[in-house]
Amino acid sequence: MQRLRVITFFSLAVILCAGICLSAEDAPRRIPLDEFILTAAQNDTEFEAILINELKLKYSKDLVIPARDIVLSVRNQYDFITNQDRNEPEFGVSLSKLFPYTGTSVSAEYTTYPTFSNDVNSSAMGVTLSQSIARNAFGKATRMLDKIVGLEIDVARHQIIEAYEDYLATVMLAYINWYESYQKLDIAESSYKENLKLLDNIRERQKNKIALEVDVNKISLQVYDKEESLVSTKETYDRQLNIIKTILRYEGDEILAPVNPESFFAYAVSFDEDFKTFKDNSRTYKILDLLEKRGVFEVAKDADDLLPSINLLAGAEMQGKRDTLFESDNMLYLGVSLDWPVYPNQVERAEYEISKIALEETRLSNINIHFRLYRDVKNLYLSLQQEKTLVEIARKKNVLARSVLEDEAENYMYGKIVLNDFIQAVNAHDETRRSIETRNAQINRLMLERLRILDLLVTRHQINERPDITIQGGK
């Protein structure tokens, strides 16, 4: 007998050690939410696809502001003077440059060309300076255009951060869904195992003539229901896990598991304080302000386009013989040029009126957006308050359901209740457990949405300071 006990002890020890080793080998790699966020931001190329749009912005002004290039023009041709039976080369070269922010242009030109009166080529060289003084006076319209494009760039930068934040919210939502499905899978597995034990117990009671065959069948149906629920819950979890692996760009073999993200969202909220801060400091309201400023500059620029195009001209010119300006005549000149569609000036007038309408439309839109945001944020806080109340109710129901289940298990054991009452207690307890997880997940979703809608989820500094973190495992 003593020998049997020793063998039994060592057998149990081997089984226990094997179980511990297996457990250690199969232990999942737990990824808390903060690590998940940092890893996703580093590995998920969707983030890079959003941020790469910012590289285009540094070229925006170059596409819109008049070019400041030095332009070289060269012309070379051969002239045939048919009535004099001769041919001569003709050549011209010029340099020009625009200074868009002052409305000034400068050009210099040299040409050599044949004349009809004699066989000697003539040449000319000149320099011209042009300065706008009415439309785009001294570069005024160009500077306004520069401000307009600058505002558009600022809006685009804010919108890129918004897009980054929206995708980050999607990523975090995937984690919340992952944790919810993980918890519900745990509930489904434990419920299935508990009902299997119950089935074994009922079969044993049937052997002892305590339970009827119908009781065994009822519990068997209950087990099938739990197994069916487990299969469905497992499929949901696997889908969520695949989403997580895609976000992390994970191709390893480790078993990944989430950590309760509740602490990430566990802080007090106040609608009045939060909305005031949102209105005063958020990207959303900065964008609205920038759009209105852009509209003001558009109106001013289109008003400038109604003015005539008047330019002061100044220059010098030399004309002489041969290619070397031999025996040249010199000339200085001052003048003015005017280009003005006097009536009805329909295109510029239409653009001006449309820009005024667009500005008023922007102002009205901003007012409407403000009230929509106020409504949406207020409703979000009401939903959050409701879910917190409901999860407390669910916890209280769970405590009662567990107590009822324990009592009903004892009552059924002593034949005080029928099996249906006990099954009902089992299902009620499972339902309250699932309800708690559903409510907790919904609270986390609402807290996440609060961060997103109030522009609190990510900042420009956080985007610039993303660390090099990876979770890639071996393939």
Secondary structure, 3 states (H helix, E strand, C coil): CHHHHHHHHHHHHHHHHHHHHHHHHHCCEEECHHHHHHHHHHHCHHHHHHHCCHHHHCCHHHHHCCCCCEEEEEEEEEEEEHHHCEEEEEEEEEEEEEECCCCEEEEEEEEEECCCCCCCCEEEEEEEEEEECCCCHHHHHHHHHHHHHHHHHHHHHHHHHHHHHHHHHHHHHHHHHHHHHHHHHHHHHHHHHHHHHHHHHHHHHHHCCCCCHHHHHHHHHHHHHHHHHHHHHHHHHHHHHHHHHHHHCCCCCCCEEECCHHHHHCCCCCHHHHHHHHHHHCHHHHHHHHHHHHHHHHHHHHHHCCCCEEEEEEEEEEEEECCCCEEEEEEEEEEEEEECCCCCCHHHHHHHHHHHHHHHHHHHHHHHHHHHHHHHHHHHHHHHHHHHHHHHHHHHHHHHHHHHHHHHHHHHHCCCCCHHHHHHHHHHHHHHHHHHHHHHHHHHHHHHHHHHHCCCCCCHHHHHCCCCCCCCCCC
